[in-house]
Amino acid sequence: MNSNIFRRSLLVWLALMVLLLLTAGSAFLKLGPWNSAINLVIAVAKALLVAIFFMHLRSASALVRIAAVTAFFMLALLFGISQTDYATRVMQRVPWQTPPHAQDAGA
């Protein structure tokens, strides 16, 4: 039984290392905004592996699972609220961000 647990833990660790290498490798690819999306998917996969296997949510009681789902929902809600705030902001240029030729043209 211990060898089975060790083997499963080793496989999960290897999967985490492969996902880590994918994350590091994606930093060298010029995919524009897709880099963030790909890295977010990889991060979710790593978080799920850690939660299911190392936090033992697979064999946990219903109350522990409900607490984990509630925490995930609250995190998603906070990200959503932050994104809503960011999406509704009006970007205004400040004088030190204005290109030099634009200052000359206005005078």
N, C-alpha and C positions, 0 to 999 in steps of 0.2 A: 504494500500500500504506500509506503514512504517513497519508493522508487517512482510510483505513478504520480504522486504529488510533485516530486522533484522534476520529473520529466515534463509535466504540464507547466510548472513554473519556468523551466528552462525555455520551453517553446514560446511562452508569453514574453519572456525577456528578449528572446531572439526577434520576435515580431516587433517589440518596442525599439530594438536597435535598428532594424530595417526601416521602420518608420522615421526614426531619427536621421538616418542617412538620407532618406527621401526628402526630409525637411531641409537638411543642409544642402543637398544637391539642387533643390528647387530654387535656392537663393542665387545660384549661378545662371539660371535660365531667365531670359528676358521675356516674360509673358505679360507684362503690364499689370493690370488689376487682377489677372488670373492667379498671380503668385499668392496674393493674400487669400483668395478663395481656396486654392489647393492646400495651402498651409493650414487653413482653418479646418478643412476636412480631415487632414492628417492629425491635427491636434485633437479633434473630436474622437477619432479612432483610438488614439493613444489614451485619452481619458476614459473611454469605455473599457478598454482592456484593463486599465488599472482598477477601475471601479468594480468590474465584474470579477476579476480573478484575485487581485491583491487585497481588495477591501471585502472580499467574500460576499458580495451582494447576491450572487447566484444562490447561495445556500442560507442567506440571512432570513430573519423573521419578517413578517409582513410590515411590522412597524418600522423596522430599519429601512426597508425598501421604500416605504411611503416618505420617510424623512429624506432619503436620497433624491427621490423624484421631486419633492417639494423644494429642496435646495437647488436642484437643476432648474426648475421652473422659475424660481426667484432670480437666479443668475440670468436666465434668458430674458426675464422681464426687465432687469436693470440694464442689460445690453440694449434692449428695444427702446427703453426710455431715453438712454443716452444717444442712440442713433436718431431718434425723433428730434431731440434737441439740436443735434449737429445738422440735421437735414433742413431745419427751418431757420437757420442763421443766415443773415445777409453778410456776405464778405465785403468788407470795405478796405480799400487801400489806405495805408498810412503814408505820410510823406517820405519816410525812409525806404519804402518799398516801391515807390514810383520810379520808373526808369528815367535816366537823366534827360533823354531827348523829349520826353513828355512834359517835363517841367519847362523846358525852353520854348516849346510850342505854345504853351498856355500864356506866356508872358508877352 
